[in-house]
Amino acid sequence: MDGYAELRDYAVIGDGRSVALIARDGSVDWLAWPDLDSPTLFAAVLDRAHGGRFLLRPRVPYTAARRYLPGTNVLETTFTTAGGTVRLTDALSLHDAASLAPGRELVRRIEGLAGSVPMRWSVQPRFGYGARTPHLARRAGVPVATCGPDAVGVCAWNAGQPQCTADAITGQFRTDTGTHALIAVPYAHQEPLVLPTRAECEARLEHTTATWRKWTQERTYTGPWREAVLRSALALKLLVFAPSGAVAAAATCSLPESIGGERNWDYRFSWIRDSAFTLDAFLKLGCAPEATGYFWWLMHASQLTHPRLHVLYRLDGGARAPERALPLPGYRGSAPVRVGNAAADQLQLDTYGEMLQTAWLYTTAGHRLDADIARRLAETADFICAIWQQPDAGIWEVRSDPEHFTQSKMMCWITLDRALDLARQQLIPGRHAARWRRERLAIADFVDDRCFSPRLNSYVRYADSGDLDASLLLGLLHGYRPPDDPRMRGTLAAIQQTLQDGPFVNRYLGSDGVPGSEGAFLACSFWLAEALARCGRADEAGRLMDQLVALASDVGLYSEEIEPATGTFLGNLPQGLSHLALISAACAIGQATR
């Protein structure tokens, strides 16, 4: 397909610092090092010709089947040819702090299962999103590619004699029954490059597998769709940036929301929009360290811009995310390819409600707030009292003119409602509680007077409009109104009638300031399933959930969107919000059916 793999065909591996995408044909087409949000070493998914990749596959026609090793983020691909079968195991290795190991390391183990299979491999390093040409040489007999402060080696055992060409390191070999080969790519950034032994690589691969399995065995979820929930938990864990506790929205940038279109964004930041779902998922899955780490990252990052919240923050907590276009053709001609994200500078009022909801969930789970954090949360409520009447860009970060988005106003109401409850519990200062109550009532009056259509019997996308928006479901999920509220039930029915198409739900049908169309937004489908469950329609919710779980890729992953007519994955992947919404919906349906 134009030399590009289907986005559905990408599996993902990671090590808590970075993430790699591997296609069904064994090609590593995305890898950003040293960190998830760094420039790439491999970016063939955005530029097939010059982006760089690590190809490893049979030299003869084959079929491929994949799975994750149970309970892990270690990928196993089995190639079957006319002459034999070979198994490829891929991981970004984990290691204990006591041993000397490369800063980052990709390990690929090849095992001959049956017959004889000719294999070929090619490592094409392209630093800096393909912009920087590496210098290839040998160090202690090992091919090494260097570029400025970065260096990668290619260590091969029983995988043929590595050959250095002008811009790649290549090899060929043959697997026979019972043979084992190994290729490792160690990486260094501003430090000496460690060239590992085979035994060290094999040990780290086993350690990596065991570490992932131990983490999964500690998850406490016992409800319905357990396999899908645990795979979502593993996908979410890959998006946790271990040094800070931040959770990236997705692992990639500029994978398109429509093929050939310009809706291509960098999602390698942590969105405040996702914070309540993130903390709630961590708590429900028994991920106490991740929940605590994420909450305190959120508090530290937001402190930098207090009292204003930015829409997103860098994984290190920084607030700057300048957007620019790269000179890459993009996935199947989907340009521009953007890094950075201009949404960072938008006003999105819903984020304040998300943060107060997150703090409320954190304290409801039994955690305490420091005095300084408590003071800042109270000041956030004061800030919302002052700005809720402003138009904003809304949860979907429209690039058209600001509007009085209904979901934003609902989340402003949530901000003050949660602040009042925290003050009632004496967890935050409540000196301004009377003002919070007045403004909460004023917001509700605005939403019910300006943002509800008697004709549609539904809340609408923004004040005085006649459009619908699936984000209105969040008003029900976050508790703006109870599930038996007639207006919420009318809104649920209107969204089903207007935005739902089978298992798919569109975000909205109106304009947003960006040319072109998009697919159905997967999180909205899961939100609908959860809303149905909360409204007492658990059977209907369960049937929808079954359909949605079946839409996952062969390894259980979701992107941001799906093209309903073809099932084509669209947008960045794996998409944290899709997996968070799956976890939340499964938990809600499970609770509704108990």
MIDOMAR-732881 format. One record per atom (N, C-alpha, C): residue in three letters; y, z, x. Coordinates in steps of 0.05 Angstrom, whole numbers, plus 5000, padded with zeros to 4 digits. Atoms other than C-alpha are relative to their C-alpha. Layout:
BEGIN
ALAYZX...
# end
This chain:
BEGIN
MET497650005017MET500050005000MET502550005018ASP497750024983ASP505749755043ASP499750165026GLY500549844976GLY502450135100GLY500450304996TYR499549725006TYR504050795065TYR497750114983ALA501949875017ALA499051285037ALA501250094974GLU499049885025GLU499651524965GLU500850295006LEU499249724995LEU503452184964LEU497850194990ARG502349845010ARG497552454923ARG497950045021ASP502149994980ASP493152324983ASP500650175024TYR499349824977TYR496652815029TYR499050294995ALA500649714999ALA493653495044ALA501950135020VAL498049864983VAL497554025081VAL498650235015ILE500949774985ILE495954515136ILE502550135012GLY497749874989GLY500555035168GLY499250265014ASP500549764983ASP501255655212ASP502150224996GLY497949805005GLY506956055181GLY502649945014ARG497650094988ARG512055695223ARG500749714993SER499650285006SER511054965208SER497749904983VAL501950115019VAL507054495164VAL499549715008ALA500750284995ALA503353825175ALA498849884975LEU501250155022LEU501553305123LEU498049805012ILE502250174990ILE494952935133ILE499049834978ALA500950195020ALA493052315095ALA497049994999ARG502950035003ARG486152155069ARG498749845022ASP501150164978ASP485251665126ASP500150155027GLY500049844976GLY485952225177GLY502649985017SER497650034985SER493052065198SER501950234994VAL498049795003VAL497852645210VAL502749864999ASP497650165004ASP504152325181ASP502550174998TRP497649835001TRP508852925179TRP499450255016LEU500149754986LEU509853485228LEU502750065013ALA497449924989ALA516353845244ALA499450245018TRP500449784980TRP516254285307TRP502650055014PRO501749775001PRO517754815327PRO499850134972ASP500049865026ASP519455035255ASP500049804977LEU500350165024LEU518554775185LEU502549834995ASP497650155005ASP525854555182ASP501149875025SER499150134975SER526254265252SER499849704997PRO500550294999PRO526753515267PRO497049965006THR502850055000THR519953185266THR498949895026LEU501650144979LEU514752995318LEU498649764988PHE501350225015PHE511052575266PHE501549974973ALA498750055025ALA514652255207ALA499349724989ALA500950265010ALA510551635190ALA500249984970VAL499850025028VAL511051825117VAL502849904991LEU497350115006LEU518451625121LEU500549745015ASP499750254984ASP517751065172ASP497349935013ARG502750064991ARG510950765180ARG499949885028ALA500050144975ALA512850345240ALA500850175024HIS498849874978HIS516950815282HIS500250314997GLY499749715005GLY516451525252GLY498250175018GLY501949844984GLY510551745295GLY497850124983ARG502349895015ARG503651995275ARG497750055019PHE502549954985PHE496852225299PHE497749894983LEU502150135016LEU491551745273LEU497250075012LEU502749944991LEU484151935277LEU498149934978ARG501850095022ARG478851565238ARG497949815012PRO502050194991PRO472651105243PRO501249735005ARG499150274994ARG473450415273ARG498749804981VAL501450185019VAL469150125217VAL500750094972PRO499349925028PRO469950125141PRO498650274993TYR500949735006TYR469050815111TYR501050094972THR498949855022THR469951255050THR500550285010ALA499249734991ALA473151945056ALA499950194976ALA500049785019ALA472052595018ALA501250255014ARG498649774987ARG476153225030ARG499750254984ARG499849745013ARG476453955015ARG501350195021TYR499349784982TYR479454585043TYR497650175004LEU502149804996LEU474455055075LEU500750234980PRO499549815021PRO473655575019PRO501850235009GLY498249784994GLY479356075018GLY501949965024THR498350054976THR483255745074THR501949774996ASN498450244998ASN488555245092ASN499149835024VAL501350184980VAL483754905141VAL498749774986LEU500850245014LEU482454195120LEU497549885012GLU502450144991GLU475753845124GLU499849734986THR500250275010THR475153095116THR497349885010THR502650114993THR468352755115THR500149694996PHE500050295001PHE468152015133PHE497149904998THR502750125002THR461951615111THR500249705005THR500050284993THR460550945141THR497249894996ALA502750125003ALA454650455138ALA498150115021GLY501749914978GLY452250735204GLY499750305003GLY500349714996GLY453251475196GLY502350154986THR498049825013THR457552065174THR501250195021VAL498749834980VAL462652465213VAL501950194985ARG498349805013ARG466553095195ARG502450075018LEU497649944985LEU473753225216LEU501250264989THR498849745009THR476653935213THR502750035013ASP497249994991ASP484154025219ASP501350274995ALA498649755004ALA488354645229ALA502450015019LEU497949894982LEU494954885257LEU499150285007SER501449764992SER492055445297SER501750254999LEU498849744999LEU493656185290LEU498850145024HIS501149854977HIS492756655349HIS501150285000ASP499049734998ASP493357385364ASP502050025023ALA497949974980ALA499257625405ALA499150075027ALA501049904974ALA494857885461ALA499349775019SER501050224983SER492557205487SER502249805006LEU498150214993LEU496456665523LEU499249754985ALA500650235017ALA496856075476ALA502549834998PRO497750175004PRO501355475463PRO501850114978GLY498249915021GLY507555605421GLY499149894973ARG501250125024ARG504655135369ARG497649835009GLU502450154992GLU497954775367GLU498749884976LEU501650145020LEU494554255325LEU497249965012VAL502850024991VAL486954275331VAL498549824981ARG501650185016ARG482353715307ARG497249995011ARG502849994991ARG474853805312ARG498449784986ILE501550235011ILE470153205302ILE497050065005GLU502949944998GLU462753315287GLU498449764988GLY501950205011GLY457352785280GLY497950134983LEU501949885018LEU453352955219LEU497449834997ALA502450175003ALA448652355215ALA500749725011GLY499650274990GLY447651675248GLY502049995023SER498150054978SER452751385295SER502549874989VAL497550105011VAL460151265280VAL502049965023PRO497950044980PRO465250935327PRO502750104989MET497549885008MET471851305325MET502349905018ARG497750064984ARG478851155349ARG502250204993TRP497749835006TRP485051585355TRP502549915016SER497450074987SER492351495373SER502150204993VAL497849815004VAL497752005383VAL502649865008GLN497450144996GLN504751695375GLN502250204996PRO497949815004PRO509852245387PRO502749874999ARG497350115003ARG516852085363ARG501950244993PHE498449765004PHE521552675372PHE502549934984GLY497450035013GLY527752785330GLY500149804978TYR500150195023TYR525752405267TYR499749715011GLY500450274990GLY523651815310GLY502249895017ALA497750104986ALA530351765345ALA499850025031ARG500049944971ARG528352025414ARG497349905012THR502350124987THR523551635458THR498850205021PRO501149814981PRO518652085496PRO499449875027HIS501050094973HIS516852035570HIS497150085002LEU502849944999LEU509351985578LEU499150015029ALA501049964973ALA505952245641ALA497550174998ARG502449824999ARG499952665663ARG500750255015ARG499649744987ARG500053395681ARG497250135002ALA502749904995ALA493653665713ALA497949824986GLY501850205012GLY490353035686GLY500249984970VAL499650015029VAL492653165615VAL502449844992PRO497750155009PRO497152665580PRO502150184987VAL497949835011VAL503852995564VAL502449824993ALA497650145009ALA509752715525ALA502350205000THR497849824998THR516453035540THR502649864990CYS497450105009CYS523452955511CYS501950244999GLY498149774999GLY529053435530GLY498450265002PRO501449744998PRO526654145516PRO497350014987ASP502550005014ASP520453925479ASP497849865016ALA502350134986ALA513553755506ALA497550044983VAL502649985013VAL506753615475VAL497949885019GLY502250104985GLY500153525510GLY497949894981VAL502250105016VAL493953155486VAL497550075016CYS502449914986CYS487553515507CYS497649904984ALA502350125014ALA481153145490ALA497550085014TRP502749944989TRP473953365500TRP497949854984ASN502150175012ASN468152885486ASN501249814980ALA498650185018ALA473252435451ALA501049755014GLY499250244985GLY473651875501GLY502150075021GLN498049964979GLN478151795561GLN502749934989PRO497350065010PRO485451855539PRO501449795017GLN498550214987GLN489551245555GLN503050024992CYS497150005005CYS497151245561CYS501149724999THR498650255002THR500650635535THR503050055002ALA497149974997ALA508150515533ALA501050224981ASP498849815019ASP509150955472ASP497850174985ALA502149855014ALA502451275453ALA497850085019ILE502449914985ILE496351645478ILE497649944982THR502150105018THR489951335452THR497250055013GLY502849974990GLY482351395458GLY498049904980GLN502250095017GLN475751155430GLN497550155009PHE502649884994PHE468951485426PHE498149964977ARG502150035021ARG462551495386ARG498850274995THR501449765008THR459552065347THR497149944993ASP502850025008ASP452152155341ASP499250264987THR500949765014THR448252665301THR500050245019GLY500049754985GLY449753355327GLY502150015022THR497949994979THR455453155375THR502550134990HIS497449865007HIS462053535376HIS502149905019ALA497750074984ALA468753295400ALA502450164991LEU497749835008LEU475453645400LEU502549875013ILE497450094990ILE482653415407ILE502150214992ALA497949805005ALA488353915413ALA502749895009VAL497250084992VAL495853795414VAL501650255002PRO498249774996PRO499454395444PRO502949915003TYR497150065000TYR507054425439TYR501550225012ALA498249804989ALA512554775475ALA502949914995HIS497250055005HIS519954835460HIS501650205017GLN498449844982GLN524455095515GLN498350225014GLU501749814986GLU518555435549GLU497849835013PRO502150154986PRO512755235595PRO497849924980LEU502150105017LEU507454815562LEU497350125009VAL502649884995VAL500755185558VAL497949794994LEU502250195004LEU494754715567LEU497550174996PRO502349825006PRO488855065533PRO497449885009THR502850094995THR481455025549THR498749944973ARG501450065024ARG476554775499ARG499050254986ALA501049765011ALA473555455490ALA502250164985GLU497849875013GLU480355745473GLU500749874974CYS499450145025CYS481655205422CYS497950054978GLU502249945020GLU474855305389GLU500350284989ALA499749725010ALA476056055386ALA502350024981ARG497749985018ARG482855965355ARG499549874973LEU500750135025LEU480055485303LEU498450204983GLU501649805015GLU474956015283GLU501750234991HIS498249785008HIS480256555284HIS501849924977THR498250105022THR484756125240THR498550004974THR501650015025THR479256015189THR499550294990ALA500649735008ALA477456755188ALA502550144989THR497549885009THR484756965181THR500849914972TRP499450105027TRP485956515121TRP498150124980ARG501949895019ARG479556755088ARG500550294994LYS499449725005LYS481357485097LYS502450034982TRP497549985017TRP488257365067TRP499249934971THR500750085027THR485157015006THR498350224987GLN501849805012GLN479857554996GLN501650254991GLU498449775008GLU485458064990GLU501749954975ARG498450065025ARG488657714930ARG498650134976THR501149835021THR487758114867THR499749864973TYR499950145026TYR488257574813TYR497149964990THR502650035012THR482257574765THR500149844974GLY499650125026GLY485057174707GLY499049714999PRO500950275003PRO483856464682PRO501149815021TRP499350204980TRP484255844726TRP500350125028ARG499749854975ARG482956294786ARG500049825024GLU500150174976GLU481255734834GLU502749865004ALA497450134998ALA487755364818ALA502250205008VAL498049804993VAL491756014823VAL499850075030LEU500349934972LEU488756184891LEU500949775018ARG499150224984ARG489955484917ARG503149995000SER497149995001SER497155544893SER501150225017ALA499249784982ALA497656214929ALA499949915029LEU500350094972LEU495155884993LEU502249795006ALA497850194996ALA500155314984ALA502750155003LEU497549844998LEU505755824973LEU500150145027LYS500049864974LYS503556205035LYS500849815023LEU499250194980LEU504455565075LEU503049965001LEU497150045001LEU511655545053LEU501650255009VAL498749764990VAL513056255077VAL500649965029PHE499250024971PHE516956225142PHE499750285012ALA500849734991ALA513756815177ALA502150165015PRO498149844985PRO519357005225PRO502150134983SER497949885016SER524257145168SER499050104973GLY500949945027GLY520157205104GLY501049814979ALA498950195019ALA523956635071ALA497749824990VAL501950195011VAL520156155026VAL501449734995ALA498850275004ALA521755415031ALA499249894973ALA500650125026ALA522155014967ALA497849795003ALA502150204995ALA517654474998ALA499949975030ALA500550034971ALA514954265066ALA501349755011THR499150264990THR518253585070THR502849944991CYS497450105009CYS524753205062CYS499849714991SER499550285008SER526652575025SER497649844990LEU502150155015LEU520052404991LEU501249954973PRO498350095022PRO522752024932PRO499150104972GLU500649945028GLU523252224859GLU499549754983SER500850265011SER522551484843SER499649815024ILE500650184977ILE519450964889ILE502249795003GLY497950194995GLY524850544920GLY502850114992GLY497449895009GLY530350994892GLY501450175021GLU498449844981GLU535651434924GLU500050294994ARG500249715006ARG533652104894ARG498150125021ASN501649914978ASN531152344961ASN501550235014TRP498549764991TRP532953054982TRP498350165020ASP501349824980ASP531353555037ASP499550274986TYR500749755014TYR527654145007TYR499150225019ARG500949804981ARG526354535071ARG502050235003PHE498249765002PHE530955095049PHE498850194980SER500949805020SER529955715007SER502150014978TRP498350025023TRP532855644937TRP500150274985ILE499849765016ILE535556254900ILE498849954972ARG501250085026ARG533255884836ARG497150094998ASP502949945000ASP526056034857ASP499450295004SER500549734990SER527056764875SER498450174981ALA501449825019ALA524757114811ALA497149924997PHE502850095002PHE518556684804PHE498550075026THR501349944975THR517056784878THR499250295002LEU500749724998LEU517457534877LEU497950084979ASP501949945021ASP513757574811ASP497249915008ALA502750104992ALA508057144839ALA498950175022PHE501049834979PHE507557564902PHE499050264989LEU500849745011LEU507158204861LEU497549974984LYS502450035017LYS502057934812LYS497549935016LEU502350084983LEU497557664868LEU499350215020GLY500649804981GLY497758304908GLY500949945028CYS498950074973CYS501958024965CYS502350185006ALA497849814996ALA505958654979ALA501649945025PRO498350064977PRO508058475050PRO501849764996GLU498450245005GLU510357785028GLU502350064981ALA497949935019ALA514158084969ALA502350155013THR497949844986THR517758595012THR501649835020GLY498650174980GLY519258095067GLY501949804987TYR498350195014TYR521957585018TYR502450144988PHE497849875013PHE526258084980PHE502250085021TRP498049924981TRP529558345043TRP501349765014TRP498750244990TRP530657645070TRP502249914980LEU498050085020LEU534157485004LEU502550185001MET497749824999MET538458105009MET501749955025HIS498550054975HIS540457955082HIS501449734999ALA498850265001ALA541757215070ALA502450014981SER497850005019SER546057335008SER502350185008GLN497949844991GLN549957865044GLN502149845015LEU498250164984LEU552957325088LEU502149864983THR498150155017THR556456995029THR501050174977HIS499349825022HIS557457604984HIS503050004995PRO501649985025PRO559857624929PRO498949734990ARG500950255009ARG558756884922ARG497149955010LEU502750084992LEU551556634923LEU500049705006HIS500550284996HIS549855974954HIS497549914985VAL502350105014VAL544955534919VAL497450035016LEU502350004982LEU540355524979LEU501050115027TYR499449904973TYR539955835048TYR497949895019ARG502050094980ARG536655615112ARG497950225003LEU502349824997LEU530055935130LEU500750245018ASP499149784983ASP533656365183ASP502150164986GLY498049865015GLY538456605129GLY502849895002GLY497450124998GLY544256165149GLY500749854975ALA499150125025ALA548555855095ALA500849715003ARG499150284996ARG550455185126ARG497649814998ALA502150205003ALA546354575106ALA501249734997PRO498650265004PRO550653955118PRO498149774996GLU501850235007GLU547553335088GLU500949755015ARG499550264987ARG546852685127ARG497649824996ALA502150205003ALA542852055124ALA498949925027LEU501350094976LEU537751855177LEU499549704999PRO500550294999PRO536751135200PRO497149934997LEU502850055005LEU529751105171LEU499749844974PRO500250165024PRO527250615118PRO499150174976GLY500949835022GLY524251185076GLY497349924990TYR502750045012TYR517651245039TYR500149754982ARG500250255015ARG516150535013ARG502849904992GLY497350115004GLY523450345021GLY501850184983SER498349815015SER526350964987SER502150125018ALA497949914983ALA532951065020ALA502550074983PRO499949894973PRO537351405041PRO498050235004VAL501649764992VAL533051905079VAL502050215008ARG498049794996ARG537052545076ARG498850245014VAL500549734991VAL536753175117VAL502550174995GLY497849845010GLY540953775098GLY500249964970ASN499850035029ASN542953865025ASN502750094990ALA497349945009ALA549853814995ALA500150194976ALA500049805022ALA547654244936ALA500750285010ALA499449734989ALA548754834983ALA502850094992ASP497249925005ASP556154814967ASP500749994970GLN499550015029GLN555454744891GLN500350294989LEU500049755016LEU557055294841LEU497749974979GLN502249995019GLN550655454803GLN499850294990LEU499849735011LEU551656054758LEU497250134995ASP502749895006ASP544156134743ASP499050165023THR501149864977THR542956374814THR500550304999TYR499449715001TYR546357044800TYR498050144982GLY502149885017GLY541557174743GLY497350015013GLU502550004986GLU535756984786GLU499950245020MET500049784980MET537857484840MET499850274986LEU500349745014LEU538858054791LEU497350044988GLN502749985011GLN532257894757GLN498150075022THR501849944977THR528957904826THR500250295008ALA499649714993ALA531958584842ALA498750184979TRP501249855023TRP529858834773TRP497050015002LEU502950014996LEU522658604785LEU499250175023TYR500649844976TYR522758924854TYR499950304994THR499849725006THR524859594827THR497950084978THR502149955021THR520159544766THR497350045013ALA502649974986ALA514459494816ALA499950265016GLY500149744987GLY516460174843GLY501650025026HIS498449994975HIS520959984902HIS502850114995ARG497249905002ARG527660304915ARG501949815014LEU497850164988LEU534259994933LEU501650175019ASP498249854983ASP538460204992ASP502750014986ALA497449965012ALA545360454974ALA501849755003ASP498350234995ASP548759855005ASP499149764982ILE501050215018ILE544259364967ILE500850064972ALA499349925027ALA545459744903ALA502949944994ARG497150055003ARG552959704913ARG500549704997ARG499550295001ARG552658954926ARG499049884974LEU501050115025LEU548458824864LEU501950074977ALA498049935020ALA553559204822ALA502449825003GLU497750184995GLU559058784854GLU499449724991THR500850265009THR555158164837THR500449984969ALA499650005029ALA555258364764ALA503049994994ASP497150025003ASP562858474770ASP500949715004PHE499250274993PHE563457784801PHE499349814977ILE500850175023ILE559657454743ILE502050044977CYS498049955022CYS564457794694CYS502549835004ALA497550154994ALA570057424730ALA499649704999ILE500350294996ILE566956734737ILE498249864979TRP502050135018TRP561856614680TRP501349794983GLN498750205017GLN566956214641GLN500549735014GLN499650254986GLN567255684695GLN497749804995PRO502250195001PRO563255034689PRO498649995027ASP501550014975ASP557954924742ASP498249765001ALA501750234996ALA552854434769ALA497250044987GLY502549955014GLY547054764733GLY497650025019ILE502449964984ILE539954904756ILE499049755013TRP501150254989TRP538554164768TRP501949885020GLU498350094979GLU544354084816GLU501149724995VAL499050275007VAL547453494780VAL502349945019ARG497750094984ARG552353084820ARG502149864983SER497950085018SER556352894759SER502050244997ASP498049795003ASP562253314735ASP498750264991PRO501049745010PRO561054054724PRO500250024970GLU500149955029GLU559254274653GLU499550304996HIS500849735008HIS558254914616HIS497049994992PHE502950025005PHE550654884623PHE499050254986THR500949785016THR547155314572THR498250195016GLN501949834984GLN541655554619GLN501650175020SER498349844982SER547055774668SER501250244986LYS498849785015LYS550456184615LYS497950214992MET502149815007MET543856484593MET499450185024MET500749844976MET542556704665MET502450185008CYS497849814996CYS549557004669CYS499650254982TRP500749775018TRP547457424609TRP497950175013ILE502149864987ILE541157604647ILE501150175023THR498849854979THR545457814706THR501050274991LEU498749765010LEU549258324665LEU497950184986ASP502049845013ASP543258544624ASP498350155020ARG501649874980ARG539158694686ARG501750215015ALA498349814987ALA545059034719ALA500350254983LEU499849775018LEU545859484658LEU497550175001ASP502549854999ASP538559674660ASP499750155027LEU500249874974LEU538759824735LEU502050235001ALA498149785001ALA544960244723ALA499050234983ARG501149795017ARG541560614666ARG498050175015GLN502049864984GLN536060794715GLN501250135024GLN498549894977GLN541361014765GLN499149885026LEU500850144976LEU538860494814LEU502349855013ILE497650114990ILE545660164821ILE502450144987PRO497749875012PRO552660434809PRO500749874973GLY499550105027GLY554560374735GLY502950054991ARG497349945008ARG562060504737ARG501249804982HIS498850215016HIS563559834706HIS498149914977ALA502050085020ALA557959844655ALA501349914973ALA498750075025ALA562759814596ALA501049715001ARG499150284997ARG565659164623ARG497649814999TRP502350185000TRP558758884635TRP499049964971ARG500950025028ARG556959034562ARG501849804985ARG498150175015ARG563258694536ARG499549705008GLU500450284991GLU562158074579GLU497349894992ARG502650095010ARG554758044561ARG500249904971LEU499750075028LEU556758024488LEU501649744998ALA498350245001ALA562057494502ALA498349755008ILE501750234992ILE556957054538ILE498149934977ALA501850065022ALA552057114480ALA501649864977ASP498450145021ASP557656924431ASP500549715008PHE499550274991PHE559256314474PHE497549834997VAL502550165002VAL552056094478VAL499249944971ASP500950055028ASP550756184404ASP502149844985ASP498050165014ASP557355864383ASP500249725010ARG499450264988ARG558055294432ARG497549855010CYS502350114987CYS551055174459CYS497549984982PHE502250035019PHE546855154396PHE500749794979SER499650215020SER546054554350SER498550064975PRO501449975026PRO544554704277PRO498549754992ARG501350255007ARG542753974269ARG497349985014LEU502550014985LEU537354014323LEU498450264997ASN501249735001ASN535854754308ASN499150085028SER500749954972SER535954834383SER502550055017TYR498049994980TYR540055054441TYR500149735014VAL499750274988VAL542754444478VAL500650025030ARG499850004971ARG543754234549ARG502550135010TYR497449874992TYR551054434555TYR501750024975ALA498349945023ALA556554664509ALA500949754986ASP499050215017ASP558254204451ASP498549735004SER501550254996SER552953684471SER497849994979GLY502350045017GLY547153404432GLY497449945015ASP502350054982ASP542353354491ASP498350255003LEU501849774994LEU536353784507LEU499550025030ASP500649954972ASP534154074573ASP497750205001ALA502449824998ALA527354374592ALA500750265013SER499349744988SER530854914632SER500650214979LEU499549805021LEU532555244565LEU497550184996LEU502449845002LEU525355484566LEU500250255017LEU499749764983LEU527455964621LEU501450224985GLY498749795016GLY531756324570GLY497950174987LEU502349855012LEU525256524537LEU498450145021LEU501749884979LEU521356644601LEU501450245013HIS498649784987HIS526757094631HIS501150214980GLY499349805019GLY528257454566GLY502849994989TYR497450015013TYR534957204542TYR499850064971ARG500749935027ARG531957234473ARG497050044998PRO502949955002PRO525157494451PRO498649764988PRO501550235009PRO519557004434PRO500149954970ASP499950045029ASP520257124360ASP502849934989ASP497450085008ASP527556934359ASP500049724988PRO500150275013PRO528456354309PRO501349785017ARG498750214984ARG533255984355ARG498349925024MET501750074977MET528556024414MET497649844990ARG502350155011ARG522755794371ARG500949714993GLY499050275007GLY527055214346GLY500449845026THR499550144975THR528855044418THR497349915012LEU502750074990LEU521455044438LEU499049764985ALA500950225016ALA519854574381ALA501549745007ALA498350244993ALA525654104398ALA499349895027ILE500850104973ILE523654064471ILE497349864998GLN502650145003GLN516453894451GLN500449734987GLN499650255014GLN518953354404GLN501549805016THR498250194986THR524053044451THR499349955029LEU500450034971LEU522153174523LEU497149995009GLN502850004992GLN514553254521GLN498749734995ASP501650255002ASP509952654533ASP497250075010GLY502749904991GLY502752894533GLY500450265015PRO499649764985PRO502253414587PRO502650015016PHE497650024983PHE508753184619PHE502550084984VAL497549925012VAL515653454605VAL502349905019ASN497650084985ASN522153124627ASN502050235001ARG497949794997ARG527753564653ARG502149964978TYR497950075019TYR532953204609TYR500049704999LEU499850305003LEU534552494587LEU502849905006GLY497250094995GLY542052474600GLY500549945029SER499250074973SER545852274662SER500450255017ASP499649774981ASP546552704724ASP501649925025GLY498350084978GLY551052304770GLY498549875023VAL501550144979VAL545451994811VAL498649764987PRO501350245012PRO543151274798PRO496950025000GLY502950025001GLY535951134779GLY498750204983SER501649825017SER530451484742SER498350195017GLU501849814986GLU525352014760GLU497550044983GLY502449945014GLY518452254740GLY500350254983ALA500049755015ALA516452844697ALA499950235020PHE499749774982PHE518153514729PHE497850204994LEU502449855006LEU511753904736LEU500550294992ALA499449725007ALA514754594734ALA500650034971CYS499349985028CYS517454444665CYS497550004982SER502550005016SER510454294639SER498750285001PHE501249734998PHE507954964665PHE501850204985TRP498249825016TRP514155314635TRP499449974970LEU500750045028LEU512355004568LEU497450144993ALA502549865005ALA505255264573ALA500550304999GLU499549715000GLU507855954589GLU501650084975ALA498449955024ALA512955924532ALA498250014975LEU501950015023LEU507455734483LEU498450264999ALA501649764999ALA503256324506ALA501750244991ARG498349775007ARG509056814499ARG500749994970CYS499450025029CYS510356554428CYS497550024983GLY502449955015GLY503256714408GLY498249764995ARG501650255003ARG500456004414ARG498249975025ALA501650004976ALA495456174468ALA498049775002ASP501950224999ASP490355654448ASP501349745008GLU498550244993GLU495455094451GLU500850015030ALA499249974972ALA497955364517ALA497649955019GLY502450044983GLY490855384545GLY499249715002ARG500750294999ARG489554654526ARG501949855018LEU498150134982LEU495954444560LEU499550075029MET500549914973MET494254854621MET497649855012ASP502350154991ASP487454514626ASP500849725009GLN499150274993GLN490853834627GLN501650015026LEU498349994976LEU495854054680LEU498450065025VAL501749944976VAL490654354726VAL498549765009ALA501550254993ALA486853694723ALA501849805014LEU498150194988LEU493153334748LEU500350065030ALA499749944971ALA492653664817ALA498749795017SER501350184982SER490753264877SER497150095005ASP502849934995ASP483553264902ASP499750265016VAL500149754986VAL485353864945VAL501750224987GLY498749795016GLY489054244890GLY503050035004LEU497149984995LEU496254094910LEU501649844979TYR498150135018TYR502353884869TYR502549925016SER497350074990SER508653514887SER502050114979GLU498049915018GLU515153614850GLU499749874973GLU500150165024GLU514153064798GLU497649824999ILE502150205003ILE509052584770ILE501049774982GLU499450235017GLU509951884742GLU497950004978PRO502049975021PRO506751964673PRO498249764996ALA501650245006ALA504351244666ALA497749965020THR502050064978THR500551224733THR498850255012GLY501049764987GLY499551944754GLY500950025029THR499050004973THR503251784819THR501750255006PHE498449784992PHE505952384856PHE502849905009LEU497350074992LEU513452374867LEU501450265010GLY498549774990GLY518252824906GLY498650145023ASN501049854977ASN517153314962ASN497550164993LEU502549855005LEU510553674971LEU499250155026PRO500649885026PRO507454144967PRO502550144990GLN497649905013GLN512754364918GLN499550294991GLY500449725006GLY513355124915GLY500450064970LEU499449945028LEU516455134845LEU497749924982SER502250095016SER510654734816SER497750215001HIS502149814996HIS505655224845HIS500850284989LEU499149745012LEU509855834825LEU499749994970ALA500150035029ALA510255574754ALA497150014990LEU502949995007LEU502655474752LEU499150295000ILE500849724998ILE501556194775ILE501150164976SER498849855021SER506456474724SER498849934973ALA501250085025ALA503556064667ALA497250114997ALA502849905001ALA496356254684ALA500050304993CYS499949715005CYS498256994685CYS500850064971ALA499049965027ALA502056944619ALA497849944979ILE502150085019ILE496356584584ILE497750205001GLY502149804997GLY491357074612GLY500750264985GLN499149765013GLN495557654586GLN499949964969ALA499950055029ALA496257324517ALA497349994988THR502750025012THR488757234509THR498350255005ARG501649764996ARG486657924531ARG499950164974
# end
